[in-house]
């Protein structure tokens, strides 16, 4: 029998699934057969986490018994779906590294999405800052209007903190855009200031 070798793309790789027009990211490569003579070797066992694309077929020829790896599907049916991705495990023989065209399109979509989320995040921060400024300057006509504005500011700030947490999780590692790091650091300082001011305004409004 001829020797068959299948290259397994490393975790984090952008891959195309040969069956169907799909693109995914390798998220987990389970531990395969380990052969070693060194009793000091310490291996961490990794299991498959996602459901298989197809049920495992038993009693197959040994040459067909290649493994499955976990992937996150981000392109399907002609559409990029970075925010609505789904997870499946695919046989390694069904995967190939994405070509330059696919990778370029993916990075363009990813950058556009990140810019949109960052812009929304900063716009919400400005909204809360504006409400706080109006509350400080007594620009609202009556106490009820001020209380409603204060409630809106507090709820929006909670959403901002959640969004910031998501952005922090998505931008980890040595290759993070320095501009994103600056935005996240400055926003943390601004959020802390707004929280202090809103606490003081809440006390003042309730006393009014």
N, C-alpha and C positions, 0 to 999 in steps of 0.2 A: 504494500500500500504506500502511496506517496505521502510524504510528511506534510501535514496541514498546520499552518500557523496563523492564528487570528490575533491581530494587534488589538488590545483593549485600550480605548482612549482613556486618559487619566481623568480623575474627578475634576469637574469644572469645565470640561471640554464641551464645545458646541458640536453636536452631531446631527446627521441626517438619518432618518429611519427609512430603510430601503422599501419597506412595505407601506405605501401611502405617502402622501405629500406632507411629511411632518419633520419638524426640527425640535430637538430637545437639548437639555444640558445634563451631563452625567452627574448624578448626585451621590451615588454610593456604589462601590465595587465590593461585593461580598468576598470573604476569604475563600480561596479555592483550596486545592490539595497542597499541603506544605510538606516538603521532604527536606530533612536536615539531619546532620550528624552531631550537631552541637547542642548538648542539653541545656546550655545557657541561653540559647535563642528564645526570646520572649515575643510571641506574636499575639496581637490583639485580634480576636475572632470577630468578624463583621458578617451580619446576616442580611438577607434580602428583606427590604421593608415594603416595597410597593407591590400591588397585584400584578401578576404576569399578563402580558398581552394575550398569550394563549395558554391553555392548560398544558402542564408538563406531559410529554408523551413518553411512556415507558417502553421498555424492550426495544430501544432503538440501537442501531449499530454504534460501537464505541466512537467512531469518527464523527458522529452527529451529536455527541453529548457535550456540547459547549454550554457555558454558563449564561445566566441572566444577570443584568446589572440594572440598577435603579436610575430612571431618568425623569426629568421634569419636562413635559411637552409645552413648548412656548409658541409653536406655529402649527396650525392644522386647518384644513379646508380653505387654504388660500389666505388665512388671516393670522397676523401676529396677535398673541394673547398673553402678553407678559403679566397682566393683572388677573387673568382668569385661567392660568395654567392648570394642567392636571398631571397626575403622577402615574407612571406605569413602569414595569420592569420588562426589558426587551432582551431577547437572545443576542449575545454579542455579535453573532454573524449577521444580524439585521442592521447593524450600525456601521456608519462610516463617518470620518471627520467631515465637517461642513466645509464647503469650498470658500474661496475668498469672497465671492459675490454674496453668499448667504451671511458670512461673518460681517461684512461691511454693512449690509442692510440691518442686521441685528443690532450692531453697535449704534447705528443711526437712530433706530427706533428706541433703543434704551436711553440714549442721550436726550431725545425729545421728550420721552416720558418723565425722566428725572427732572428736566428743566420745568416741565408743566407742574409737577408735584411741588418742586421748590418754590416756584412762583406763587402757587396757591397758598403754600405755607407762609410765605412772607406777606402776602396780601391779608391773610387773617391776622397776622401780628399787627399790621398797620391798622386794621379795623379796631382791634382792642385798644391800641394806643390812642386812636382817635376818640373812642368812647370815654376813656379815662381822662383825656384832656377836657372834653366837654363836661364831665362830671366835676372836675376840679374847678372849672370856670363858671359853674352853676348855669350852664347854657340850656338845661332842660326846663320846660315851663312849669312843671309841678313835680311833687314828690313821687307820684305814681309812675310818671314817665321816667324819672331818674331810677326808680327801682327796677323797672323793666329793662332799661339800658344796662344797669348793673348786672342783672341776671343774664342778659345776652352776652355781656363781656366775660363773665365767669364761665359760662357754658362753652363759649368759643375758645377760651384759654385752655380748657380741658382737652378740647379737640386738637388744639395746637400741640400740646404736650404729647398726645398720642402720636400725631404725625411726626413730631421730632424723633420719638422713639423708633418709629419705622425707618426714618431716614438714617438714623445712627446705625441701625442693624444692617441696612443695605450698603453703607459706606464704611466698611471695615477693611483693614489691610494696608499694605505699603503703597498700593497704587491708587489711592483715593485722590480725587481732584482737590488740590489745596483750597480752591474757591469754596467747595462744599464744606470743608473743614472750618473755614472762616465763618461761613454762614451759620453752621451749627453751634460754634462757640459763642458768636455774638448773640444768637437767638436765645441761648441758655441764660446769658446775662440779662437780656431784655425780659424774658419770661419771669425770672426771679424778681426783677423790679416791678413788673406789672402785678405780680401776685401780692407784693407788699402794699402797693398803692390800692389795689382792689380791696384788700382786707381793711385798710383805713377808711376807704370810701363806704364800704358796707356798714361799718360801725357808725359813720357819720350819717348815712342815709337812714338807717334804722332809728337813729336818735332824733331825726328831723320830723 
